[in-house]
Amino acid sequence: MSFDLVLEHPRRAVWQVISAPELYPRFFRGVGSCERAGVAGRLARYRMRVSLCGQPVEHEMRVLLSRRDEQFVLDSEQDTAGRVSVRLADAEGGHTLVKCIFFLPPRGSKLSANDLKHWVRDGLARIGRHLSGLPEPLPDERPPSHLQIANTLVSAGILTTARPDRLMRQLHAASKWGATLAGGYTAAALRSPKALAVIDDDGPRWTFAELSRRTNRLAGILRKMGAGPDGRVAVLARNSGALVQILLACGKLGVDAVLLNTGLAEPQVLDGVHRQHVRIVVADPEFTPLLTNLSPTTSWVGTDAIDALIDHAPDVRMDPPSSPGRLVVLTSGTTGTPKGARRPTPKGLSAAVALLSRIPLHSLDRILVATPLFHTWGLAAMQVGMPLCATLVLQRRFDAEECLRAVEESRCTAMFVVPVMLQRIMALPPEVRARYDTSSLRIVVSSGSALPGALVTGFLDAFGDILYNFYGSTEVSAAAIATPADLRAAPTTAGHPPLGSRLAILGPSGEPLPPGEVGWIHVGNELLFDGYTDGSGREVRHNLMDTGDRGYLDADGRLFVSGRSDDMIISGGENVFPRPVEEALATLPGVADAAVLGVPDAEYGQRLVAYIVAYPRSGLDEDVVREFLRHRVARFALPREVVFVTELPRTQTGKVLKRVLLEDGWLANTRAR
């Protein structure tokens, strides 16, 4: 099967793309991933995932011929996908004649000749726009229709034919309180009063009705202690029923609640309390030593005293506050001092609708929240659980085996995690994982940092197609969500924008970029943050906010995150992102964890260093690692140094603290012997 096409570009420019199969997903629909898998002789081998005719199929491909600017031939091993030859020749006007010949496998192809020609023509047209610098159009700014929103809420079981009296009371409460946490849980208490709201692994279980009464009482207590419009409440606590009660009580008072990261040191805690003008700190007893130097104008109370205070307090009637309090989430501090980010009060159910449009959570689900509630992602679990009347199953500290035990004991149907938690679950011996019945799980949603492709595929194979990847941030909320189908097709993708979000890849001056180009990821929706509490904010262009990440869209519209803008390493004049190198390291047997970063270099400006946690008796050394990478990453992306460590420094939510890796004291204590 053969056909000819003409591109309005010189041969050399066309060759740069045609001879780089790693770029094919950006231009050809249905090619989910293509990564270098080694060499055969002097020519490269690739692992390509293709879904042109149904489910994704992985093919091992090898380069048979690479004649510069003239001909490129790819052949599939075991003849599973056939062979393709692309020959380039000069055409009139400086254009290029592209002659494509397909040699199909014996079993043939489900694609007709016309379908195949259309597929190639579509991909080459996208390459042409890329070479011409023609920008992709900006996303449509139209908000979701009422029908789209209604269909999402019906599918999730939020809109139902419930008892008319309960439904009316729920709608009345929702209209009075608005789409706040306090309003949502007040409405849930009227709709499903006897349903379990919280299962605390360290305390009692409460129904929605009980939680409503208790948080009314707690709101009265906090008000007497000085909480109010000018008196914020900070919380320094691990996941617990006490933490949930504090957040709901603050919402009922209209008081700003500041969520402090439990991994902060004393100076950072005190600085956060001071900068956020906190009047009351509620903390777990284990963090008491961090509060000994609090200002005399700031009081504190232990979470262990909350239940007793509530039990002895009188019932209080709470009316909606004149203005809703905000949740102030501190940024992770991976690049410096944590900053407070003001989260807006959602308009209606927009936050829940965005998540539910791509993740099929349902009313009365049981959601295991393994990630901290002080983090935006843990908070998202609570916020989406609110309209669903879902039961929150809280884990105070994450432990991989205890997590599986909690799923079995509470029959959890969904779980919110960060990638390092999935890594630790998959690191458990198979016989340990097999001890627990996790068949109730329909959904596992990961967020917080990049999911390595090898981890994605391993988890899907072990637990089934239940994994979802959420890409967002404190600043932009929901940016993209990858479903199990997306992850099967392209394991490293961040997915597509959810309902109500818009996504674009822009250049340094805010200009839309051509297809396949790596640029700055910008997001628009109703939930963009209101700025940092220090008065700073994020760049906004075309009503889209800069996420601080770089990435690109593939031919199927899926987002791929290359890395943070400040992660990019310039080595010998070449721009290198660490993530592709980290992805390759994740496939090396014996590697338990890995991080790559740039360090100053007198000759190259920066050089790449790989930090690796190896499994015991793996036999890995620097030569083995470099030889493995030599055939899988570009020459300029090859780390010049490999350092073995016993662990990688991470935040409470699993992000690698790369700045800590450069500290001599830390490295001396964790370097593997």
Secondary structure, DSSP 8 states (H G I E B T S, - for coil): -EEEEEESS-HHHHHHHHT-GGGHHHHSTTEEEEEEEEEETTEEEEEEEE-SSSS-EEEEEEEEEEETTTEEEEEEGGGSS-EEEEEEEEEGGGEEEEEEEEE--TT--SS-HHHHHHHHHHHHHHHHHHHHT------------HHHHHHHHHHTTSS----HHHHHHHHHHHHHH-SSHHHHHHHHHHHSTTSEEEEETTS-EEEHHHHHHHHHHHHHHHHHHT-BTTBEEEEE--SSHHHHHHHHHHHHHT--EEE--TT--HHHHHHHHHHTTEEEEEE-GGGGGGGTT--TT-EEEEGGGHHHHHHTS--------SS---EEEE---TTSS--EEE----STTHHHHHHHTTS---TT-EEEE-S-TTSHHHHHHHHHHHHHT-EEEE-SS--HHHHHHHHHHHT-SEEEE-HHHHHHHHHS-HHHHTTS--TT--EEEE-SS---HHHHHHHHHHH-S-EEEEEEETTTEEEEEE-HHHHHH-TT--BB--TT-EEEEE-TTS-B--TT--EEEEEESTT----BTTS----EETTEEEEEEEEEE-TTS-EEEEEEGGG-EEETTEEE-HHHHHHHHHTSTTEEEEEEEEEEETTTEEEEEEEEEE-TT----HHHHHHHHHTTS-GGGS-SEEEEBS---B-TTS-B-HHHHT-HHHHHHHB--
